[in-house]
Amino acid sequence: MSGDERLLSPEEAVEFLNKYRNANITVDILRQMRHKGRVRGTPLGKRMTVYRIRDLMEADLTRYEAGRPKQRGQ
């Protein structure tokens, strides 16, 4: 298994993202991003999701502010 095909637990995935992508996220934020489709995870059983390094490197990790979008020009 090559390095980018290795499977990581959610805790390991967060550690990887915080170290190599300077993401500053938690396991809960990672879960929310997976539900929104911005991070790809692989289900393992009923209650566990694992992440591939390749998928984590391609993930959209931009964080948005809550609420309505601000109007331009104001």
N, C-alpha and C positions, 0 to 999 in steps of 0.2 A: 504494500500500500504506500503510495507516494505521500509526501508531506502535506500536499493540499487536499488529499482525500481522507485524512485522519479525522475521526469523529470526536467532537468535544461536547462535554456536558454543558448545561447552561452556565454554571459557575466558571468553568474553564473558558467558555466562549466570551464571557464578560471580561475575564482577566486578559485574554488575548486581545480583545478590541481595545481595552483601556491601555494596554501596553504598546501595541503596534499601530493602532489607528487614532490614538489620543481621543477616544470617544467619550470617556467619563460618563458611563451608563451603569445601570444596575440590572439585576436579573429581571426585575419587574418591567423596566423600560424595554429590555430585549424582548420580553414576552409580548408587550404591547406593539412593538414594531413588527413582530412576526404576525400578529393578528391583522395588522394593517397591510401586510404584504410587502413590507420594505426590507425584511430579512427573511431568508429562506431557511427553514428548518426541516428535519426529517423525523417523523414520528417513530418512536421506538416503544412499542407496547401501547397501553392505553393512556398512561399519564406522563410519559417522558418524551421529550423532544431533544434530539442531538443536532449539532451544527457542524458542517464541513468548513474547513479553513478557507477553501476556495469561495464558498458562498458568503462567508463573513467578509472577505476582501472585496467582493462585488456589491455588498449591501449599501443601501442608501441610509446613512446614519444622521442626516441633517435633522435638527430638532426645530420644531415650530412652536411659536407662542400660542397659548390657548386663546380662544375668543374669535371674534369676527376679524376679517382682514381690515387693515387700516386703509383709509381712502388716500389716494395719491394727491399730492399738492396741498395737503392741509397740515 
